[in-house]
Amino acid sequence: METPPPLEPGSTVAVCRPATVPVAGAYPDHLVELGFDRLRSFDLDPVAFDSLYADNQELYDHPKRRARELEQAFRDPDIDGIIAAIGGDDQIRILKHLDPSVIRDHPTRFYGTSDNTSFAAFCRAQGVVTFYGGTLFTDVCEPGGLNDYTRRYLERAFFEESLGELHEAGWFSDEDLDWHDSANLEDDPEREESMGRRWHGVGTVEGRTWGGCLEVLATHLMADSYVPEETNGSVLLLETSEELPEPAVVRRVLRGLGERGALDVGAVLVGRAKARGFGNERAPAERTAYRERQRETVVETVREYGDAIVVTDVEFGHTQPTAPIPVGGRCSVDTETETLRFE
């Protein structure tokens, strides 16, 4: 596996949308401007690619065009990094249009979450590490200002060779604020005190990471698309989206992995679960119960297939704060010291 070279102050980064949801509305200009301003605060030079402003239905109808745009960004010697603006629900459709040699011959740091799980899986199969995090609208454009935790790990993922130790955050938030009202971007979302990570199992594991968003991974399992053939001793990354899947859904996906033989991993890292979203606001007690049911489901199902270490409530995925986790990079998990390191 190759980790693409880090960015440098003044580096040019392409911003694009390799995933889409055709029913989603247009993204407001003030959201894009905020994201670009914050990237410039890292001394990066963001460049908008055509897909950033394209109509969602148009993007959906032309997956090959999105693939060509990604290849263009990788080939361009003036582009040092690529940032996905947002996720979606169809990125798997572009993979068959991608030329693997372009990714292998022009390794470039790519940042994106959620549906970008698909492109991360494709890149991992080509031996290229990507970063699960740093999405423009959901991470960089955090309402109320970029929190110190996310900024610190974005800086590492942008400019350093490795992420290093991933420390725990003392708080979290999963409140959604409407981007279309620019005033909301000035307000901090509701924060809750974190009870910390939950550790299950004993020992030390070092392995390469794979995975991402559970709902997207389920599609890859059904399509038999870019699921690693060799998973023994690896570190599986899992987190769930704003779709808020019920425990039964989580269990089925994990069971599918187990029956495939892909839960022979050394460890499973689970991002803190998002427990509410637009149109599905829940009381605090309901959110707490949802997260606990998901934790129990993951641990119980993984245990049916082996003795992998399971760590829940890790800082990646669809809540804040987040860190861009390397997909395909090396991760060490130590239950005695309760530390996670990414090299």
KEPA-945284 format. One line per 4 residues: number of its first residue (from 0); for each residue x negated, y, z of C-alpha. Coordinates in steps of 0.1 Angstrom, whole numbers, plus 5000, padded with zeros to 4 digits. Layout:
<rs>
NUM	X,Y,Z ~ ...;
</rs>
This chain:
<rs>
0	5000,5000,5000 ~ 4988,5035,4992 ~ 4998,5066,5011 ~ 4998,5095,4986;
4	4974,5124,4995 ~ 4987,5150,5020 ~ 4998,5184,5009 ~ 4977,5215,5015;
8	4987,5251,5024 ~ 4999,5266,4991 ~ 5009,5232,4977 ~ 5038,5232,4952;
12	5067,5209,4960 ~ 5095,5199,4937 ~ 5131,5200,4951 ~ 5156,5177,4933;
16	5186,5156,4938 ~ 5180,5120,4927 ~ 5212,5109,4945 ~ 5247,5123,4942;
20	5283,5119,4953 ~ 5306,5129,4924 ~ 5334,5141,4947 ~ 5312,5164,4967;
24	5316,5201,4961 ~ 5288,5225,4950 ~ 5261,5233,4975 ~ 5261,5270,4984;
28	5232,5293,4973 ~ 5226,5305,5008 ~ 5218,5269,5019 ~ 5192,5265,4991;
32	5177,5299,4999 ~ 5174,5289,5036 ~ 5157,5257,5028 ~ 5133,5274,5004;
36	5125,5301,5030 ~ 5118,5274,5056 ~ 5095,5255,5032 ~ 5076,5287,5026;
40	5072,5291,5063 ~ 5050,5259,5061 ~ 5030,5278,5033 ~ 5045,5255,5007;
44	5057,5267,4973 ~ 5091,5251,4965 ~ 5102,5247,4928 ~ 5138,5239,4920;
48	5143,5211,4894 ~ 5174,5211,4872 ~ 5193,5185,4893 ~ 5193,5208,4923;
52	5220,5231,4908 ~ 5236,5205,4885 ~ 5273,5196,4887 ~ 5278,5165,4909;
56	5299,5147,4883 ~ 5273,5155,4856 ~ 5246,5140,4878 ~ 5266,5109,4885;
60	5273,5103,4848 ~ 5236,5104,4839 ~ 5215,5083,4862 ~ 5189,5079,4835;
64	5184,5117,4834 ~ 5178,5117,4871 ~ 5152,5090,4867 ~ 5134,5109,4840;
68	5134,5140,4862 ~ 5117,5120,4890 ~ 5091,5107,4866 ~ 5085,5143,4854;
72	5078,5154,4890 ~ 5054,5125,4896 ~ 5036,5131,4864 ~ 5032,5168,4868;
76	4997,5175,4881 ~ 5009,5208,4896 ~ 5035,5191,4918 ~ 5019,5179,4951;
80	5051,5167,4968 ~ 5088,5159,4961 ~ 5116,5167,4985 ~ 5151,5154,4981;
84	5177,5180,4987 ~ 5204,5156,5000 ~ 5214,5120,4999 ~ 5245,5105,4981;
88	5259,5070,4974 ~ 5246,5059,4940 ~ 5209,5062,4939 ~ 5204,5025,4933;
92	5218,5032,4898 ~ 5187,5051,4887 ~ 5162,5024,4896 ~ 5166,5003,4865;
96	5157,5035,4844 ~ 5124,5042,4863 ~ 5090,5033,4849 ~ 5071,5016,4878;
100	5038,5026,4863 ~ 5045,5063,4866 ~ 5049,5059,4904 ~ 5018,5037,4907;
104	4996,5059,4885 ~ 5007,5092,4900 ~ 5013,5087,4938 ~ 5030,5117,4952;
108	5045,5123,4987 ~ 5082,5119,4985 ~ 5106,5129,5013 ~ 5142,5119,5017;
112	5167,5100,5038 ~ 5201,5083,5036 ~ 5207,5072,5000 ~ 5171,5079,4992;
116	5165,5045,5009 ~ 5169,5031,4974 ~ 5140,5051,4959 ~ 5119,5044,4990;
120	5125,5006,4984 ~ 5115,5010,4948 ~ 5083,5029,4957 ~ 5074,5003,4983;
124	5076,4976,4957 ~ 5051,4996,4936 ~ 5027,4998,4966 ~ 5034,5035,4973;
128	5044,5049,5007 ~ 5073,5074,5010 ~ 5086,5094,5040 ~ 5121,5087,5054;
132	5128,5123,5065 ~ 5123,5158,5055 ~ 5155,5161,5034 ~ 5161,5197,5025;
136	5197,5203,5035 ~ 5200,5180,5065 ~ 5165,5183,5081 ~ 5148,5215,5069;
140	5181,5235,5069 ~ 5190,5226,5105 ~ 5215,5252,5118 ~ 5201,5276,5143;
144	5165,5273,5133 ~ 5142,5244,5128 ~ 5136,5228,5162 ~ 5101,5224,5175;
148	5102,5186,5174 ~ 5112,5183,5138 ~ 5088,5211,5128 ~ 5059,5193,5145;
152	5065,5160,5127 ~ 5073,5177,5094 ~ 5039,5194,5096 ~ 5022,5160,5102;
156	5041,5143,5074 ~ 5033,5172,5050 ~ 4996,5179,5059 ~ 4981,5150,5077;
160	4969,5115,5067 ~ 4991,5098,5092 ~ 5021,5106,5115 ~ 5004,5093,5146;
164	5023,5086,5178 ~ 5060,5093,5177 ~ 5069,5108,5210 ~ 5104,5108,5225;
168	5126,5139,5223 ~ 5145,5150,5254 ~ 5177,5159,5235 ~ 5197,5150,5205;
172	5226,5163,5184 ~ 5250,5148,5159 ~ 5274,5178,5155 ~ 5281,5188,5119;
176	5286,5225,5110 ~ 5301,5236,5078 ~ 5272,5247,5055 ~ 5296,5268,5033;
180	5300,5293,5061 ~ 5266,5310,5063 ~ 5273,5321,5099 ~ 5273,5285,5110;
184	5236,5282,5099 ~ 5228,5308,5126 ~ 5243,5287,5154 ~ 5227,5259,5172;
188	5247,5226,5171 ~ 5257,5211,5204 ~ 5228,5194,5221 ~ 5231,5164,5244;
192	5205,5151,5269 ~ 5188,5120,5256 ~ 5186,5090,5279 ~ 5155,5078,5260;
196	5148,5049,5238 ~ 5159,5014,5248 ~ 5133,4986,5245 ~ 5141,4949,5241;
200	5115,4923,5240 ~ 5079,4920,5251 ~ 5046,4923,5233 ~ 5027,4943,5207;
204	5034,4943,5170 ~ 5017,4959,5140 ~ 5032,4957,5106 ~ 5043,4976,5076;
208	5077,4993,5076 ~ 5107,4988,5053 ~ 5144,4996,5053 ~ 5163,5028,5060;
212	5200,5035,5059 ~ 5220,5003,5068 ~ 5248,5010,5044 ~ 5224,5015,5015;
216	5204,4984,5024 ~ 5237,4964,5023 ~ 5240,4974,4986 ~ 5205,4963,4979;
220	5212,4929,4996 ~ 5242,4924,4974 ~ 5224,4934,4942 ~ 5192,4915,4953;
224	5174,4947,4945 ~ 5140,4956,4960 ~ 5144,4938,4993 ~ 5108,4927,5003;
228	5100,4891,4996 ~ 5076,4889,5025 ~ 5090,4903,5058 ~ 5072,4881,5084;
232	5057,4904,5111 ~ 5069,4936,5094 ~ 5088,4965,5110 ~ 5124,4970,5099;
236	5138,5005,5100 ~ 5176,5007,5104 ~ 5200,5036,5110 ~ 5236,5043,5101;
240	5252,5073,5084 ~ 5281,5097,5088 ~ 5303,5068,5076 ~ 5301,5056,5112;
244	5303,5019,5104 ~ 5319,4997,5131 ~ 5299,4970,5149 ~ 5314,4943,5128;
248	5300,4959,5096 ~ 5265,4963,5112 ~ 5266,4927,5123 ~ 5275,4914,5088;
252	5246,4933,5072 ~ 5222,4920,5098 ~ 5236,4885,5095 ~ 5230,4887,5057;
256	5194,4897,5064 ~ 5190,4869,5089 ~ 5204,4843,5065 ~ 5181,4855,5039;
260	5152,4850,5062 ~ 5144,4887,5065 ~ 5148,4890,5102 ~ 5115,4872,5108;
264	5102,4907,5114 ~ 5080,4917,5143 ~ 5101,4946,5153 ~ 5133,4965,5145;
268	5134,5002,5150 ~ 5169,5017,5151 ~ 5175,5054,5146 ~ 5198,5070,5171;
272	5234,5064,5158 ~ 5255,5093,5146 ~ 5288,5090,5163 ~ 5310,5117,5148;
276	5314,5136,5116 ~ 5336,5159,5095 ~ 5372,5145,5098 ~ 5361,5121,5126;
280	5354,5142,5157 ~ 5353,5122,5188 ~ 5353,5129,5225 ~ 5320,5125,5244;
284	5330,5093,5260 ~ 5340,5078,5227 ~ 5307,5087,5211 ~ 5288,5072,5240;
288	5308,5040,5237 ~ 5302,5038,5200 ~ 5264,5041,5203 ~ 5264,5015,5231;
292	5284,4990,5209 ~ 5260,4995,5181 ~ 5230,4989,5203 ~ 5245,4957,5217;
296	5254,4945,5182 ~ 5219,4950,5168 ~ 5201,4933,5197 ~ 5225,4904,5198;
300	5224,4897,5161 ~ 5186,4901,5158 ~ 5183,4876,5187 ~ 5202,4850,5168;
304	5174,4849,5143 ~ 5142,4854,5163 ~ 5125,4872,5191 ~ 5116,4905,5173;
308	5111,4935,5195 ~ 5141,4959,5191 ~ 5138,4996,5199 ~ 5169,5018,5197;
312	5175,5055,5198 ~ 5144,5063,5177 ~ 5141,5098,5162 ~ 5150,5093,5126;
316	5182,5092,5105 ~ 5214,5112,5106 ~ 5210,5129,5139 ~ 5186,5156,5151;
320	5158,5159,5159 ~ 5140,5137,5134 ~ 5106,5128,5122 ~ 5097,5117,5086;
324	5089,5080,5091 ~ 5065,5064,5066 ~ 5082,5036,5046 ~ 5056,5011,5037;
328	5031,5025,5061 ~ 5016,5007,5091 ~ 5035,5009,5124 ~ 5024,4996,5158;
332	5049,4989,5186 ~ 5038,4984,5222 ~ 5064,4975,5247 ~ 5040,4977,5277;
336	5032,5014,5270 ~ 5065,5020,5252 ~ 5047,5037,5223 ~ 5053,5038,5185;
340	5025,5048,5162 ~ 5025,5053,5124 ~ 4993,5051,5105;
</rs>
